[in-house]
Amino acid sequence: MAATWPARRSAISAQLLTQFGLDQGLALDTCLAGTGLDLSRLADPGAEIDATQELHLLGNLVAALGPVPGIGLKAGLRYQLNTYGIWGFAMLSSATFRAAAHLGLRYLDLTYAFVGMTLEERDDEAHFLFDAQHLPPAIASFVLERDLAGLLSIQRGLTSQHVPLKRLTLTTPSPADNSRYVELLGIAPEFGAAENRLVYDRALLDRPLPGANPQVMHSCEQQCQALLTKRRVRSGLSGRIRDRLLAYPGRLPDMEQLAGELHMTSRTLRRRLLAENSSYRQLLEEVRQALAEELLATGGLTIEEIAERLGYGEMSNFMHAFKRWKGVTPGQYRRGT
C-alpha cells in the first residue's frame, strides 16, 4: 500500500523521538545518523522536516534498542496534546469527545502519526482501528505502539480523566513478557489478532469536553485546513503533475496518458517521480482527497456524483478510500464541516 501521509511534517515529533533515544542511553549520533537532522534544526519549534527523515530516525531507534516489547508505547506517551499545535487546540475546543475524534481524524495528516486510524461505533462500544500495513516491517510494531499510545495521551488530555480500556487486539505476535503493556495500558492485549483495535465504552464519545468553544473550534479548523493545504504543496515534476490533475478534475488520466502529455515514457516518468520521493499513484490519491474534501464542504453534489467525478467506478471504492484518508465516511465528514 502506498504511503498516505504528507511529505512534510513538524520537527517536534523528531525532537521527542531523539530525546526518547537519549533517555534510553543512546548517543545523539546514533539517533540522528543518516537523517540530515541536527540539534539546531530540532530546537526550532517552527521547523518542518521530510517524513522520510522521521522514518529514518525511527529506524535508527529500533535498530539500536532492539525488539523490546511495548517500548513504542513508552515513546508514544510523550506525545501530549500540547505538542500538536493548532490541531490540538481544535480538538480541545470541540463539544464532545466524538466531535473531537471526528475532527482529529479529518486532519490526521497534521499529526505525527504514520499509522492510519478510523473510528467505528458498535452497539455500546467505540472501536479505534489502526492500520500499519503500509509501514516498513522493521519499524511497524514500534510505530503502531507509539501512535496507539499517542491516542491514549490525547484522550486523557481532552477529558482530563483516565478512561479504562475494554480491550485491545494487536496483529503483532505475542511477546514472552507483556508486563509493559499491562503497566502502561492497564490491560493485557490479545496478540496475533486479525486487526489492531482499541475498544472503549461508547459512552466516552458523548462526554462533554471542559474546553468546548464553538467559535474557537471553527477558527482553529480553518487554520488546520490552511496548514494542511500548505503541507501538501509540491515542487518539481511532482508539483507540475499535481497542478495538472487539479486543473482538470473531470479528466484524470492514467499514467500512460500523463506520460504522453509530458512527452516522456511511463518508465521515465516513474523514475523521475521516484527521485522526488513520489509516485503517480500517490499524487492521484492526494488530488482525489483534496477534491473530495472541497466538494463535500461546498455542497451541491451528492456523494454518488462526487465519486463519479473523481473517477471511481464503484461507490464502495470511493467510500473505502475516503475512510482510509480521513477516518470517517464522506457523509460524516460533510456533516462535520
Secondary structure, 3 states (H helix, E strand, C coil): CCCCCCCEEECHHHHHHHHHHHHCCCCHHHHHCCCCCCHHHHHCCCCEEEHHHHHHHHHHHHHHHCCCCCHHHHHHCCCCHHHCCHHHHHHHCCCEHHHHHHHHHHCHHHCCCCCEEEEEEECCEEEEEEECCCCCHHHHHHHHHHHHHHHHHHHHHHHCCCCCCCEEECCCCCCCCCHHHHHHHCCCCECCCCCEEEEEEHHHHHCECCCCCHHHHHHHHHHHHHHHHHHCCCCHHHHHHHHHHHHCCCCCCCHHHHHHHCCCCHHHHHHHHHHCCCCHHHHHHHHHHHHHHHHHHHCCCCHHHHHHHCCCCCHHHHHHHHHHHHCCCHHHHHHHC
